[in-house]
């Protein structure tokens, strides 16, 4: 399992940094990312969580937060959590919000995968819209299941 508490890991490439935040740093960074998470909550989330849930879970070390930034500031946020199966551990990407997604994926998907592999993670999974599914296919993601929902 990935240990989000005490994470504080940075990857730097082409003048851009991806930093996984230690839970103690969430409050300091939150004002810079709140608008990104707010947009995500309004446009992409369907009742699974709120921006306050993401913040609270990140501060507890249950959800990992990564932010990508350059000299102009933070432009991308990702939130992720462990999913433990009997035969494998996965990381579920709960949210990606911001701009320059193609650049972000190109620069940081390879080192993120290496980091996760070294932590014993077998795969990255995510629930996405059909448009994001097509985009993720460009980076090697493949469709394994279709996520269905029936309100009760």
C-alpha positions in Angstrom: 0.0 0.0 0.0 1.1 3.5 -0.7 1.7 5.5 2.5 0.3 9.0 2.0 1.4 10.2 5.4 4.9 11.6 5.2 4.8 11.4 1.4 6.3 14.8 0.3 7.9 13.4 -2.9 8.8 15.6 -5.9 9.4 14.8 -9.5 10.8 17.6 -11.7 11.0 17.7 -15.4 11.2 20.5 -18.1 10.7 23.2 -15.5 7.5 21.5 -14.1 7.3 19.9 -10.6 4.9 17.2 -9.5 4.7 17.2 -5.7 2.9 14.6 -3.6 1.9 16.6 -0.5 2.4 15.5 3.0 -0.9 15.7 4.9 0.5 18.5 7.1 0.9 20.7 4.0 -2.7 20.4 2.7 -4.0 23.5 4.6 -1.2 25.7 3.2 -1.7 24.6 -0.4 -5.5 24.4 -0.3 -6.2 28.0 -1.2 -4.2 27.5 -4.5 -6.1 24.3 -5.5 -9.6 24.9 -4.1 -10.9 26.4 -7.4 -9.7 23.3 -9.3 -11.4 20.9 -6.9 -14.5 23.1 -6.9 -14.8 23.0 -10.7 -14.3 19.2 -10.6 -17.0 18.8 -8.0 -19.4 20.8 -10.1 -18.6 19.3 -13.5 -17.3 15.7 -13.1 -18.3 14.3 -9.7 -21.7 12.6 -9.4 -22.2 12.6 -5.6 -19.2 10.5 -4.6 -17.5 13.2 -2.7 -17.2 17.0 -2.2 -14.1 19.2 -2.2 -14.3 19.3 1.6 -14.2 15.5 1.6 -11.1 15.5 -0.5 -9.4 18.0 1.8 -10.4 16.2 5.0 -9.3 12.8 3.7 -6.0 14.2 2.4 -5.3 15.8 5.8 -5.9 12.4 7.4 -3.5 10.7 5.0 -6.3 8.5 3.5 -6.2 10.2 0.1 -3.0 11.3 -1.6 -2.8 14.7 -3.3 -0.4 15.5 -6.1 0.0 19.0 -7.5 1.8 20.0 -10.7 3.3 23.5 -10.8 5.7 25.7 -12.6 6.8 29.3 -12.1 3.3 30.5 -12.9 1.8 28.4 -10.1 -0.3 25.2 -9.7 -2.0 24.1 -12.9 -3.0 20.5 -12.1 -4.2 18.5 -9.1 -4.7 14.8 -8.7 -6.2 12.9 -5.8 -5.8 9.2 -5.4 -6.5 6.4 -2.9 -5.5 2.8 -2.3 -7.8 0.0 -3.4 -6.8 -3.3 -1.8 -8.0 -6.5 -3.5 -7.3 -10.0 -2.2 -4.6 -10.6 -4.9 -3.5 -7.0 -5.7 -3.2 -3.4 -4.6 -4.3 -0.7 -7.0 -4.4 3.1 -6.8 -7.6 4.6 -7.8 -7.4 8.1 -9.2 -10.3 9.9 -7.6 -9.8 13.2 -9.4 -7.7 15.1 -11.9 -8.4 18.8 -12.2 -6.7 21.6 -13.9 -5.1 22.5 -17.2 -2.4 21.1 -19.5 -3.5 17.5 -18.9 -1.5 16.2 -21.9 1.7 17.8 -20.7 1.0 16.5 -17.2 0.5 12.9 -18.3 3.5 12.9 -20.7 5.8 14.3 -18.0 4.6 12.5 -14.9 2.8 9.2 -15.7 6.1 7.3 -16.1 7.7 8.4 -12.8 4.3 8.0 -11.0 4.0 4.4 -12.3 7.6 3.7 -11.2 6.9 5.1 -7.8 3.8 3.0 -7.4 5.4 -0.1 -8.7 8.1 0.3 -6.0 5.4 0.6 -3.4 3.9 -2.7 -4.5 1.0 -1.4 -6.5 -0.1 -3.5 -9.4 -2.1 -1.0 -11.4 -3.8 2.4 -11.6 -7.5 2.5 -12.0 -10.0 5.3 -12.5 -13.7 5.9 -13.3 -13.9 8.3 -16.1 -16.3 9.8 -18.7 -16.2 8.4 -22.3 -14.1 11.4 -23.4 -11.6 10.9 -20.6 -11.6 7.2 -21.4 -10.5 8.0 -25.0 -7.8 10.4 -23.7 -6.5 7.9 -21.2 -6.2 5.2 -23.8 -3.5 7.3 -25.5 -1.4 6.8 -22.3 -1.8 3.0 -22.1 -4.9 2.7 -20.0 -7.3 0.0 -21.2 -10.9 -0.5 -20.5 -11.4 -3.5 -18.2 -14.9 -2.9 -16.8 -17.8 -0.5 -17.4 -19.0 1.2 -14.3 -22.8 1.1 -14.0 -24.9 2.8 -11.4 -28.5 2.3 -10.2 -29.8 4.8 -7.7 -31.6 3.3 -4.7 
